[in-house]
Amino acid sequence: MKFLGAFGFGLFIMSNAQAALNIEITGGINEGRKIAVLPFTQTADVGIDVASVVSADLMRSGKFSPLSQSQIPTGVFDGEKVNADMMAGTGAEAVVFGKVYPDGNTYQVEFLLQSLVGENKGQVIAHYRGASGLNTMRQAAHRVSDRVYEKLVGQKGAFRTRIAYVVFRHGAKFPYQLMTADYDGFNEVPILKSTEPIMTPSWSPDGTKIVYVSFENKNSAIFIQDLNTKQRTRIASFKGLNSSPAWSPDGSKIAMVLSKDGQPDIYYYDVNTRAVQRVTADPAIDTEPNWSADGRQLFFTSERGGRAQIYKFDFNTRTTERLTYQGQMNLSAEPIPGTNSVIMITRHNGYRVARMDEDGSIYMLTTSNLDESPSVAPNGSMVIYSTIYQGRKGLAIVSADGRFRANLPSTSGEISSPAWGPLLDK
């Protein structure tokens, strides 16, 4: 199994390994399942501390609370295995350890996951090794995190995924830039630079394209950007509003909001035929479409009930159902993969990220008051969103259960419109 992660794509310049977004933890680091991550034996300088990356990944998922090194008893590791009895007092259910060493022109990244509890106590329950170059070493570390997460949680990890977002730098020649980066802010790559606003990027399911809104011709238009060929295609520039594109799970359609026939309504663009099909037709404003995991339904925000609330359109029955009744306003809904819950923005002492479960119960996940544009990780574990932090617009992460929270302030500029990319198989 090779530890070869996704490499950054760029139209203008290649990325570096520095973090464009700093991660400042604001809550929940001691509420997850306890796990130990021992320092990896690294016989060469590979530019990063692999164990630190793995520990940080697991903590940010909200599922785990990694032990500090001071909490791990001295002498528990003999170079081959960890003494499970010596770890009993720590409360950790498993321990991760490994090594990184040169292998010809590449490096081998090897790790083992050992159980510390139950019938498998003391046994190695996962063992992987794979090659990585220096420029993909962070992705290799994220691969370790993915494997550990999948083994212990039972769902794929999302630590090798990338995010897209818009950066605004006041006074710059091209103040608006569409960027991609690793989910933790490293390996930032500029995709598009513009003198006019860029908004609401959305990834294709295979991670090779991004659809977004641009105002480069003073009017809104929707473009598809191919990250491999660097070509882009304009797919909607009708008179009036062209906004909120969202790619369907199978990649065949892009939902969007158009006002070409009057009030803003939901439409979709067929990627193969290039035809535009109307979905909703209501005198009120319909906006912010997002697809269900099976592509059979569209969640959207509408004011047809008087104030913004969440609705769902079913393509099989051709019916629309109102989903939210609690609160003054609910908007920006996105389903959580593998569940019947949705993430949304709700108006409650400001605008905050919330989760609505199948029974209609709404749980506040954040305590800030100017949150917007939530985007759910493809495994459903985390949510990235835009918020105001220390007087500037930036990104933040919260776990879908609300246990872990962190701000991701930018090293320069203001950031908005985050979009989480798909899981990667390679």
Secondary structure, DSSP 8 states (H G I E B T S, - for coil): ----------SS----SSBSB--EEEE-TTSSEEEEE---EESS--SS-HHHHHHHHHHHTSSEEE--GGGS-TT-B-SS-B-TTTTGGGT-SEEEEEEEEEETTEEEEEEEEEE-SGGGTT-EEEEEEEEE-GGGHHHHHHHHHHHHHHHHHSS---TT-EEEEEEE-TT-SS-EEEEEEETTSBS-EEEEEESS-EEEEEE-TTSSEEEEEE-TTSS-EEEEEETTT--EEEEE--SS-EEEEEE-TTSSEEEEEE-TTSS-EEEEEETTT--EEE----SS-EEEEEE-TTSSEEEEEE-TTSS-EEEEEETTTTEEEE---SSS-EEEEEE-TTSS-EEEEEESSSEEEEEE-TTS-EEE----SB-EEEEE-TTSSEEEEEEEETTEEEEEEEETTS--EEEE-BSSSEEEEEEE------
